[in-house]
């Protein structure tokens, strides 16, 4: 769970908005917003778990959270109509239902609370604000602006026909335009809540746009373009002492273990050193990991990155062709390879222009 830097800084804005009511009430109003976001994200996470989706991270903004999925299967499943629709509805339904429940409890406990007096959200009347903060956060996500829930649904529907990368960029752009309109409208109407909503919609759209751009890049790069083709391998029958000598003369942190042409495991430099220190000399087959994934030369880099960071604890993925290891991709060399590939493509574009 990650919190965007603007979320805690928003407490300072609340102190300014509720300056006349005192700082305890202003902080109370901020905590009411935190509670509304918590209700929304808890409901969405429960629905995601029920659908069998794996979430790697949630980035929290004052308008809600942005999900990062842990594996390609979860990303593919959420792009289907049913899963996306269920997650999109979970947040607004939870917020509106919580608002109705709070209304029932507050009116039942005391009929003197004026829930419909203006302003609806203010630090002067925290009980009334608690109800309307939940309600407005739920209704906000029915606005067709990305990355709000309804805007995400519209983007998903068009993306299935026209491609996710171009539609993602278009949806993020539309979201930023609507966010700017909300901010301008808030200034004209002297409504700070409309300004804040527009501002954080714009922040969320920019974050989504950056994610879409990154995804469009990595999904066009093939493994054959970035894999290391000059690498060392070990045999399961190698002794740990012999393997350590190989490690001294290699920059690799992890090594494919092959028997003939067949890949049978992966072992790390640190695992070899630890085994020698703790148990003395032995054979690679006793310390190698047999839990590994492989990629093919035509696989996209995006798929491989999700494998490396998808919770499998992998630091290296061998690239195989017809069962033979033809390259390796590791976290250690990936950024360097991407940088060099970008430079290579830039030079090729210049030469083509000349």
C-alpha positions in Angstrom: 0.0 0.0 0.0 1.5 3.3 -1.1 0.3 6.8 -0.3 0.8 9.6 -2.8 2.7 12.5 -1.4 -0.2 14.9 -2.0 -2.5 12.8 0.3 -0.8 13.7 3.6 -0.1 17.2 2.3 -3.8 17.7 1.8 -4.1 17.9 5.6 -2.4 21.3 5.4 -5.1 22.4 2.8 -7.8 21.2 5.2 -6.2 23.3 8.0 -6.5 26.4 5.7 -10.1 25.6 4.6 -11.3 25.1 8.2 -9.1 27.8 9.9 -12.0 29.5 11.5 -13.2 26.3 13.2 -9.8 25.3 14.8 -7.2 22.8 13.8 -8.8 19.8 15.7 -11.9 20.0 13.5 -9.8 20.5 10.4 -7.8 17.4 11.1 -11.1 15.6 11.9 -12.4 16.5 8.4 -9.2 15.2 6.9 -9.7 11.9 8.8 -13.2 11.7 7.5 -11.8 11.8 3.9 -9.3 9.1 4.9 -12.2 7.0 6.2 -14.1 7.4 2.9 -11.1 6.4 0.9 -10.5 3.4 3.2 -14.2 2.2 2.7 -13.8 2.5 -1.1 -10.5 0.7 -1.4 -11.4 -2.0 1.1 -14.5 -2.9 -0.9 -12.5 -2.9 -4.2 -9.8 -5.1 -2.7 -12.4 -7.6 -1.4 -14.0 -7.8 -4.9 -10.6 -8.3 -6.5 -9.8 -11.1 -4.0 -13.2 -12.7 -4.7 -12.4 -12.6 -8.5 -9.0 -14.2 -7.9 -7.0 -11.1 -8.9 -3.5 -10.6 -7.6 -2.7 -7.0 -6.6 1.0 -6.0 -6.4 0.4 -2.5 -5.1 -2.3 0.1 -4.5 -1.4 3.8 -4.8 -3.7 5.9 -2.6 -4.9 9.3 -3.8 -7.6 11.4 -2.1 -10.0 10.3 -4.9 -9.2 6.6 -4.3 -6.6 4.1 -5.2 -4.9 3.0 -8.4 -4.2 -0.8 -8.7 -1.0 -2.4 -10.0 -1.6 -6.1 -10.9 0.9 -8.7 -9.9 0.8 -10.9 -13.0 -0.4 -11.0 -16.6 -3.3 -13.3 -15.8 -4.8 -10.8 -13.4 -4.2 -7.9 -15.8 -5.9 -9.9 -18.6 -8.8 -10.9 -16.3 -9.5 -7.4 -15.2 -9.8 -6.2 -18.8 -12.8 -8.5 -19.2 -16.2 -6.9 -18.9 -17.4 -8.8 -15.8 -14.3 -8.2 -13.6 -13.8 -4.6 -14.6 -17.5 -3.8 -14.1 -17.6 -5.4 -10.6 -14.5 -3.6 -9.4 -15.8 -0.3 -10.9 -19.1 -0.6 -9.1 -17.7 -1.8 -5.7 -16.3 1.6 -4.7 -19.3 3.8 -5.4 -21.7 1.2 -3.9 -19.7 0.9 -0.8 -19.4 4.7 -0.3 -23.1 5.4 -1.0 -24.2 2.5 1.2 -22.0 3.7 4.0 -23.5 7.2 3.6 -27.0 5.7 4.0 -26.0 3.7 7.0 -24.5 6.7 8.7 -27.6 8.7 7.9 -29.7 6.1 9.6 -27.5 5.9 12.7 -27.2 9.7 13.1 -30.9 10.5 12.6 -31.8 7.5 14.8 -29.5 8.7 17.6 -30.4 12.4 17.3 -33.0 14.0 15.1 -31.4 17.4 15.6 -28.6 17.0 13.1 -29.5 19.0 9.9 -28.0 16.8 7.2 -29.2 19.1 4.3 -28.0 22.4 5.6 -25.3 24.2 3.5 -22.4 23.8 3.3 -22.7 20.0 3.2 -19.1 19.4 3.9 -17.5 21.6 6.5 -15.2 21.2 9.5 -17.9 23.0 11.6 -20.3 20.0 11.4 -18.3 16.8 11.2 -21.3 14.4 11.5 -22.9 16.0 8.5 -19.6 16.0 6.6 -19.1 12.3 7.4 -22.3 11.4 5.5 -21.7 13.7 2.5 -18.0 12.9 2.1 -18.9 9.2 1.6 -21.7 10.2 -0.8 -19.8 12.6 -2.9 -16.8 10.3 -3.2 -19.1 7.5 -4.5 -20.9 9.9 -6.9 -17.6 11.4 -8.1 -16.6 8.0 -9.6 -19.7 8.0 -11.8 -18.2 10.9 -13.8 -16.9 9.7 -17.1 -13.3 10.9 -16.5 -10.3 8.6 -16.4 -9.1 7.4 -13.9 -12.5 7.5 -12.1 -14.4 4.3 -12.2 -16.9 5.2 -14.9 -14.2 6.6 -17.1 -12.2 3.4 -16.6 -15.2 1.4 -17.8 -15.6 3.5 -20.9 -11.9 3.3 -21.7 -12.1 -0.5 -21.3 -15.0 -0.8 -23.6 -13.3 1.2 -26.4 -9.9 -0.4 -25.8 -11.1 -3.9 -26.5 -11.9 -2.7 -30.0 -9.1 -0.2 -30.7 -6.2 -1.3 -28.5 -5.4 -0.6 -24.9 -2.3 1.7 -25.4 -3.9 4.3 -27.7 -7.2 4.3 -25.9 -5.4 4.6 -22.5 -3.6 7.7 -23.7 -6.9 9.1 -25.1 -8.8 8.4 -21.9 -6.0 9.9 -19.8 -6.2 13.1 -22.0 -9.9 13.3 -21.6 -9.6 12.9 -17.9 -7.1 15.8 -17.7 -9.4 18.0 -19.8 -12.4 17.3 -17.5 -10.2 17.8 -14.4 -9.1 21.2 -15.7 -12.7 22.1 -16.3 -13.6 21.1 -12.8 -10.8 23.3 -11.4 -11.9 26.3 -13.4 -15.5 25.7 -12.4 -14.5 25.6 -8.8 -12.7 28.9 -9.1 -15.7 30.6 -10.7 -18.1 29.2 -8.1 -15.6 29.7 -5.2 -16.0 26.0 -4.4 -12.7 24.6 -2.9 -14.0 21.0 -3.0 -14.5 21.1 -6.8 -11.0 22.6 -7.2 -9.5 19.8 -5.1 -11.5 17.1 -6.9 -10.3 18.4 -10.3 -6.7 18.7 -9.2 -6.5 15.1 -7.9 -8.3 13.7 -11.0 -5.6 15.4 -13.1 -2.9 13.9 -10.9 -4.5 10.4 -11.2 -4.8 10.8 -15.0 -1.2 11.8 -15.3 -0.1 8.8 -13.3 -2.2 6.5 -15.5 -0.8 8.2 -18.6 2.7 7.5 -17.5 1.8 3.9 -16.8 0.2 3.5 -20.2 3.3 5.0 -21.9 5.6 2.7 -20.1 3.4 -0.3 -20.9 3.3 0.6 -24.6 7.1 0.8 -24.7 7.8 -2.5 -22.9 5.1 -4.3 -24.9 6.9 -3.4 -28.2 10.4 -4.7 -27.1 11.1 -8.4 -27.6 13.4 -10.5 -25.5 15.8 -11.1 -28.3 16.5 -7.3 -28.3 17.6 -7.0 -24.6 18.6 -10.5 -23.5 22.3 -11.2 -22.7 23.8 -13.6 -25.2 27.2 -13.7 -23.7 26.7 -15.5 -20.4 28.1 -18.4 -18.3 26.3 -21.6 -17.3 26.9 -24.2 -14.7 26.4 -27.9 -14.6 24.6 -29.8 -11.8 27.7 -32.0 -11.5 30.0 -29.0 -10.9 31.4 -28.7 -7.4 30.7 -25.6 -5.4 34.4 -24.8 -5.3 34.7 -25.0 -9.1 31.5 -22.9 -9.4 33.0 -20.3 -7.1 36.0 -20.0 -9.4 33.6 -19.4 -12.4 31.9 -16.7 -10.3 35.1 -14.9 -9.7 35.6 -14.5 -13.5 32.0 -13.5 -14.3 29.9 -10.4 -13.6 26.7 -12.5 -13.3 24.9 -12.8 -10.0 22.7 -15.7 -11.1 23.6 -18.7 -13.4 21.5 -21.1 -15.5 22.2 -24.7 -14.6 22.1 -27.0 -17.7 22.6 -30.7 -18.3 23.6 -30.9 -21.9 21.1 -28.6 -23.7 18.4 -28.9 -21.1 17.8 -26.2 -18.4 17.4 -27.9 -15.0 17.8 -25.1 -12.5 19.1 -21.7 -11.5 21.6 -20.9 -8.8 22.9 -17.5 -7.4 26.4 -16.5 -6.6 25.3 -15.8 -3.0 23.7 -19.3 -2.6 27.0 -20.9 -3.7 29.0 -18.8 -1.2 26.6 -19.5 1.7 26.6 -23.3 1.0 30.4 -23.4 1.0 30.5 -21.5 4.3 27.9 -23.5 6.0 28.2 -27.0 4.6 31.5 -27.2 2.8 32.1 -28.3 -0.7 29.3 -30.2 -2.5 27.6 -30.2 -5.9 25.5 -27.5 -7.7 22.5 -29.8 -8.0 22.2 -29.8 -4.2 21.8 -26.0 -3.9 20.2 -25.0 -7.2 16.6 -23.8 -7.4 14.3 -25.9 -9.6 11.6 -23.3 -9.4 12.0 -21.1 -12.4 10.3 -19.6 -15.5 11.6 -19.3 -19.0 10.9 -16.8 -21.8 11.1 -17.2 -25.5 13.0 -14.8 -27.8 9.7 -13.5 -29.2 8.1 -12.7 -25.8 7.6 -9.1 -24.9 9.6 -7.4 -22.3 6.4 -6.4 -20.5 5.5 -10.0 -19.9 9.0 -10.8 -18.6 9.0 -7.8 -16.2 5.8 -9.0 -14.7 7.4 -12.4 -14.2 10.4 -10.9 -12.5 8.3 -8.7 -10.2 5.2 -10.9 -9.9 6.0 -12.2 -6.5 7.9 -15.3 -7.6 11.2 -14.1 -6.1 12.9 -14.4 -9.5 16.1 -12.5 -10.2 16.8 -14.2 -13.6 14.8 -15.6 -16.4 16.5 -17.8 -19.0 15.5 -17.3 -22.6 15.1 -20.6 -24.4 14.6 -21.6 -28.0 13.7 -25.2 -28.8 14.7 -26.1 -25.2 18.2 -24.6 -25.5 19.2 -21.5 -23.4 20.0 -18.8 -25.9 20.1 -15.8 -23.5 19.3 -14.5 -20.0 17.4 -11.5 -18.6 18.0 -10.3 -15.1 17.0 -7.4 -13.0 20.7 -6.6 -12.8 21.2 -6.0 -16.5 17.7 -5.0 -17.6 18.0 -1.2 -17.2 21.4 -1.1 -18.9 20.0 -3.1 -21.8 17.0 -0.9 -22.2 19.1 2.3 -22.1 21.4 0.9 -24.8 18.5 -0.3 -26.9 16.9 3.2 -26.8 20.2 4.7 -27.9 20.4 2.1 -30.7 16.9 2.9 -31.9 17.6 6.7 -31.8 20.7 6.2 -34.0 18.8 4.0 -36.4 16.1 6.7 -36.7 18.7 9.3 -37.4 20.3 7.2 -40.1 16.9 6.5 -41.7 16.2 10.2 -41.7 19.5 11.0 -43.4 
